[in-house]
Structure formats: structure tokens, C-alpha cells
Amino acid sequence: EQAGVAQLPHRLGPDITFVHCTSLPDEELAMIADSGGAVSIAPEVELHMGHGYPATGRLLAAGIRPGLGVDVVTGVGGDLFGCMRVALAAERGQQHAAALEAGRQLDRFELTTTDMLDFATLAGARTFGMESITGSLTPGKDADLILLRPGPNLLPLNNPVAAAVLAATPANVDTVLVRGRVQKSGGKLAGVDHQRLRRLADQARDRLFGQAGVRPGEPWHPEVAEAWRP
């Protein structure tokens, strides 16, 4: 013990969820896979904030199907539609770059839109140990449903999975049920005062910007901490 706090045992196991994993070598990804551990990735923020290249392909090669997550919603989009597209484009872009470097072109991908939908649903639930409760439409699980309305951006509709992954946005979400209770219907959130929500958000923004001496809309970035200076 140190300062009265017991040291946690150094072990791997199926009860641990690892996040990002962009900088982990392949050997450590293999250790996570062997232990039954789960991995959650957030490709959009990983690319924006310099975490390293998303580990999607390396995780799959190690036998790990990652769950998709959204991180730092003050800096990136907060919906899984955008997250699926960024994850898919990043991995395919990396594969294209490797092929072009080798003087060849790819004619097909192993990573599909079906994979991405799985990462955002069942694999995501499995990442948090909730696959017996949610993540798929299965008898006995919670009635967690998202119904999409195929607007002009999804037409003509011939492959629903590909359309949802490659083209859908939150605007296409017509109905949401959580444990069978309607949380969104007809494209509108249930029981939410949108005017009050907007007012509170604006007030929080003005308070924080005022404390920082910044006016909304003007260029600003935080000072680099000394620990990060070269």
C-alpha cells in the first residue's frame, strides 16, 4: 500500500475496456485479445487531436471487434453516423495509401458497412458488457430501437445498411425508443423544452467565454502548457 491506497493487481481480463489503443503495439493488442478484453475507439477525435491513427484495422487483425465511441463533443460531432463514416474512411484511406505506395490499386475492402453498423451497435454494447441487454433486436433484450426515415439523402434506397452508414444523419432519425419508452417521435425529442435548452447552452457559453476574456466568434486557442513545450 502507498498513502493508504491499495495497489490494484496488474492483470488483463474480460472485465477491462481499453480506449483508443492508437499507440499500442500489435503485441499488446494480441494480449488484449487473448484476455478477452474489449476496446472502444473514437476515430474522429483520434484524428483531430493527434492520438495516433485509428487502430481499427490492427484491432480486427488481432481478433478484436471494437465498439465505436464519441469523445470530446466540444470539438467533434456527437453522433455515431459521422463516427461510422470517419472510421470507415480512415481505415480505407490507410489501405489505399499502402496500396498506392506499392504501385497497385484496391478493388475491394475487407472492412464493410455491415462491420461499421456492428461496431456502432452490438460490438459497442459488448464493449461495455451490455450485449445481453441491448445492441441487437433480440427477444429478451431491452426494446432499444432507432427508426430512420429515408429522406432525399438516402434515396433511391437499395441497401439499407450501406445507406445508413454512408449517408444517414441525425436528421433521418424519426423515432427512438429506450426500453420501449418513446424518447423521440416524428423527428422531435420527447419532453424537451428546446427554447430553454438553447437558452441554457448560450448562457453557459457566454459565462465561460467571459471568464476567458473571449467574444463568441473571434479566433482563440489556449496557451500551450509548459509540460507540452518542446
N, C-alpha and C positions, 0 to 999 in steps of 0.2 A: 504494500500500500504506500501511497505518497500523499501527504496532506489529507489523510483520512479518506481518500477515494480509492476504491479497489480497482486494480488494473483489469481490463477486460481481456479474456483469453484471445490469443491470436489464432483465429481459425477461419475457415471458409465453410459455408453451408448453404442449404436451400432457403434459409430464412434471411439471407442478405441480398439487398438490391443495390447494385452498383450503378452510379450515374455517370454519363458521358463516356468514360473509358477511352477517350481520344488518344491519350498519351501512353496507354498501357501497351507493352509489347505483346506479340502473339502468344508467347509462352504463358503470360499471366491471364490472357483471355481463355486459354485452354484450361488453366487451373479453375477459373470461374465455372466453365462448362462442366468440368469433371465433378465439381462440388454441388452442382445443381442450382447455383446462384442465378439471379436474374439481373438484367441490365436495362436501364432506361436511358434513351438517348434524346437529345434536343438539338437536332441538326441546325435549325435556323440560328439559334443563339451561339452554337458552337462555331459557326462560320463567321458570324458578326463580331464575336468578342475574342477571337483568337485562341479558342480552346484547343485547336488542332482539327484536322479533317475528321468529319463524322466517321465512326468506326463501323458503320452498317455492314459493309461487305466483309470486313475482317471478323465481325461477330458471327455472321452467318457461316463463314468458313470454319469457325471454331465450334459450330453446333449450337449457337445461341440465337434465338429469335427475339430481338429486342422489342421493348414497348416504346411507343413514341410519346414524348412529353414536350411541354411548352415551358420555357424558362425565361424569366426576366421580361414580363409582358409590358414593362415600361419602355422596352427597346425593340421588341419584335411583336408580330401578330400573335393573338392569343387563341387562334382556332386550329384545330387539327387538320382541316383541309389544306391550309397553307403549309402546315408542318409535313404532311404527307408529300406534297409536291416538292418542297425543298429537299427532303430526304431522298426522294427518288431521283431528282435532277442532280444532286451532289454525287450520288454513287454512280449514276450512269455517266456523268461528266468525267469522273475519275477513270472509269473504264474506257471511255472514248479517248481520253488523253494518253493512256497507256498503249492503246491500240495504234493511234496515230504516231506515237513515238517509235513504235516497232514497224511502221510503214504498212499498216494494214487497216482495214475498216471492219467494224462490227455489223453483223446483220441481224442479231438477236441478243436479248438480255436474259440472264437468269433471274434477275430481280424484276418482279412483275407488279402490276397494280393490285393484284389479289394479295400479294405479300404485304403491300403497304396498308391495305384495309385491315389485314390481320394484325399488323403492328399497332394500329390505332384502336383496335377493339379487343379481341381475345388475348393476343400477346401482351397488350397493355394491362389487361386485367390480371393476367398471370404474373406479370412483373411485380404486382403488389399483393400477390397471394389471394386474389379475389375471383379466380377463374371459375370457382364453383358457385359464385353468386351472380356474376354479370359477364359481359364481354361477348355473349352469343345468344341467339334466340333458341333457348333450350328449355323443355319442360322442367319445372322445379327451380329455375333461376328467377331472379327478380325481373319484373316486366319493365326493363330499361329499353326504350325504343326511341329512335330518331327517324322521322319520316321526312323525306325530301320531296319538294315539289319541282318537277322538271321544267324550269323556266327556259327562256330562249338560249341561255348559255349551255344548256345540256341537250339541245335538240340538233339533229334527229337522234333519238335515244335508241342505240342498238346494243350497247354493252354497259349496263348499269354500274358495274364496279369501276370500269375504266372512267366512265363519265364522272362518278363521284370523286375519284382520286385526282383526275387530271383537270377537271373543270368546275366542280361544285364550290360554292362559297357559303358562308353562314346565311346569306340571303335566301338560299334554297331550302333552308330548314323550316319546314312548315309546322311540325308538331314534335314535341319532346315529352316523353313520359319517363318518370323515375319511380321505380317500384309501383308502377301502374297509375301514379298521380300525374295529371297533366301540368307540366311546367311551362309549356309554350304551345300555343294553338293559333292557327291562321297566321303564322309568322310573327306573333306578338307574345312576349313573355307574360305569364300569368301572375297577377298580384304585384306587379312592379309599377311604381309611380315614376315614369320616365322623366318628367319635368323635375321632380325632386332629386332624382339620381344625377341628372345633368347639373343641377344647381350645386349639389354637394361636391361633385367632381371639380367644377370650376372653382369653388371656394377653396378646396384643398390645393389645387394648382396655384392659385393666387397667393395663398399663405406661404407655400414652400418657395415660390419664386421671389416673394417679397423678402423672405428671410435670407435668400441668396443674393439679393440685390439685382435680380434679373427681371426684365419685362418679357411677357409671353411673346414669342415670335422672333426675338433677337438671338443672334448666334451666341452660344455659350458652351463651354465644356469645363469639367472640373480640373483643378490643378492636379498634376501627377504627384502621387505620394512619393516621398523621398526613397522609400524602400524599392520603388519600381524604376528609379532613375538609373541610367547606365553608369 
